[in-house]
Amino acid sequence: MCRRLDRLPLALELAASRVATLGLKVLANGLNDRLDLLTCGLRSALPRHQSPRATFDWSYTLLRPAAQRHFRLLAFFTDTFSFEGAYALAGGFETSLDTFAFLLDELTTKSLVSLHSVNGQPRYLLSECARAYAIEKLRDEGELAPVQMRYTQYVRTRNSDAYCNSECGER
């Protein structure tokens, strides 16, 4: 459960408070809907500290519209991704490389995307909670199907390029 909640302190605290009521099995099964399940924060806390959804809402509304859009476009990355991969999917021809770098930096600064080093290379990651929120926002904006198609095309192109490179390297 800790992994599925991305080790987020607020999410873990809220989940722990639900164990007595729901039990571990029901709680674990309900984590697919974690943004709505975990909503019992202290009433005296700031609204953004009462639920993961409120925290994401707060961070998301602080973003400029272009950063909001690019955050939504990254929703289908299920593992770490490179700057180049993010740009190929979310930036592409619509945004200059410099502007995209600035937008990705904004997303990491607001903790919606995290930056990691994998084998000495910078890699980005959306937590499961952030991905769920981004997908929800795609649905709200009516962008889910087009972005899913865009991601599928990106994966096909990447896999095709990798296949061609491995085949050419063997000859």
C-alpha positions in Angstrom: 0.0 0.0 0.0 2.9 2.4 0.8 4.2 1.9 -2.8 0.7 2.4 -4.3 0.3 5.6 -2.4 3.7 6.8 -3.6 4.9 7.0 0.0 3.1 10.4 0.2 2.9 11.3 3.9 -0.6 12.7 3.6 -1.9 9.7 1.6 -0.4 7.3 4.1 -1.8 9.2 7.1 -5.3 9.2 5.5 -5.1 5.5 4.6 -4.0 4.6 8.1 -7.0 6.4 9.5 -9.3 4.3 7.2 -7.9 0.9 8.2 -10.1 0.6 11.3 -13.2 1.4 9.3 -12.6 -0.5 6.0 -10.0 -3.1 6.9 -6.8 -3.6 4.9 -8.2 -5.7 2.1 -11.0 -3.3 1.3 -8.7 -0.3 1.6 -6.1 -1.9 -0.7 -8.7 -2.8 -3.3 -10.1 0.8 -3.1 -6.8 2.4 -3.9 -7.6 2.4 -7.6 -9.8 5.3 -6.6 -7.3 6.8 -4.2 -8.1 10.4 -4.9 -11.7 10.0 -3.7 -11.1 7.3 -1.0 -8.6 9.2 1.0 -10.6 12.3 2.1 -10.7 12.4 5.9 -8.0 14.9 6.8 -8.2 17.1 9.9 -11.0 19.7 9.5 -8.6 22.3 11.1 -6.0 21.7 8.4 -5.7 23.9 5.3 -8.0 22.5 2.6 -5.0 21.4 0.5 -3.9 19.2 3.4 -7.2 17.4 3.8 -7.0 15.0 0.9 -4.6 14.1 -2.0 -7.1 15.4 -4.5 -7.1 18.8 -2.7 -3.3 18.9 -2.7 -3.2 18.1 -6.5 -6.0 20.6 -7.2 -4.0 23.3 -5.3 -0.7 22.5 -7.2 -2.5 22.2 -10.6 -4.2 25.6 -10.3 -0.9 27.2 -9.5 0.3 26.1 -13.0 0.0 28.3 -16.1 -2.4 26.8 -18.7 0.5 25.6 -20.9 2.0 23.7 -18.0 -1.4 22.2 -17.1 -1.7 21.0 -20.6 1.8 19.4 -20.7 1.2 17.8 -17.3 -1.9 16.1 -18.7 0.0 15.0 -21.8 2.5 13.1 -19.7 -0.2 11.1 -18.0 0.4 7.8 -19.8 4.1 7.5 -18.9 3.9 4.6 -16.4 7.7 4.5 -15.6 10.5 7.0 -15.7 11.0 8.9 -19.0 13.6 11.0 -20.5 13.4 14.7 -21.4 13.6 13.6 -25.1 10.7 11.2 -24.6 8.6 13.8 -22.8 9.3 16.4 -25.5 8.5 13.9 -28.3 5.1 13.2 -26.7 4.1 16.5 -25.0 6.2 19.1 -26.7 6.8 18.2 -30.3 6.1 20.7 -32.9 3.7 22.7 -30.7 6.3 24.0 -28.2 9.9 25.0 -28.7 12.5 23.0 -26.9 13.4 25.9 -24.6 9.8 26.5 -23.7 9.2 22.9 -23.0 12.2 22.7 -20.7 10.8 25.6 -18.8 7.4 23.9 -18.5 8.9 20.6 -17.4 10.9 22.6 -14.8 7.7 24.2 -13.6 6.1 20.8 -13.2 9.0 19.5 -11.2 9.1 22.6 -9.0 5.4 22.1 -8.2 6.2 18.4 -7.4 3.8 17.1 -10.0 6.7 15.4 -11.8 9.8 14.2 -10.0 13.3 14.2 -11.3 15.6 11.2 -10.7 19.0 10.0 -11.9 19.1 6.6 -13.5 22.5 5.4 -14.5 23.7 9.0 -14.3 21.0 10.2 -16.7 18.1 12.5 -15.7 14.8 10.8 -15.8 11.3 12.1 -14.9 8.5 10.3 -13.2 4.8 10.9 -12.4 3.8 9.2 -9.2 0.7 6.9 -9.4 -1.3 9.5 -7.7 -0.2 12.2 -10.0 -0.9 10.0 -13.0 -4.4 9.2 -11.7 -5.0 13.0 -11.3 -3.6 13.8 -14.8 -5.8 11.1 -16.4 -8.8 12.5 -14.5 -8.0 16.0 -15.9 -7.6 14.6 -19.4 -11.1 13.1 -19.0 -12.5 16.4 -17.7 -11.0 18.3 -20.7 -12.2 15.7 -23.2 -8.6 14.9 -24.2 -8.4 11.3 -23.0 -8.8 9.5 -26.3 -6.6 11.8 -28.4 -3.8 11.8 -25.9 -4.0 8.0 -25.5 -3.7 7.8 -29.3 -0.8 10.2 -29.3 1.0 8.1 -26.6 0.3 4.9 -28.5 1.8 6.4 -31.7 4.8 7.6 -29.7 5.4 4.1 -28.3 5.0 2.5 -31.7 7.5 4.9 -33.2 10.0 4.4 -30.4 9.7 0.6 -30.6 10.0 0.7 -34.4 13.1 2.8 -34.2 14.6 0.5 -31.6 13.8 -2.5 -33.7 15.3 -0.9 -36.8 18.5 0.1 -34.9 18.9 -3.4 -33.5 18.4 -5.0 -36.9 20.8 -2.6 -38.7 23.4 -3.2 -36.0 23.3 -7.0 -36.5 24.1 -6.7 -40.2 
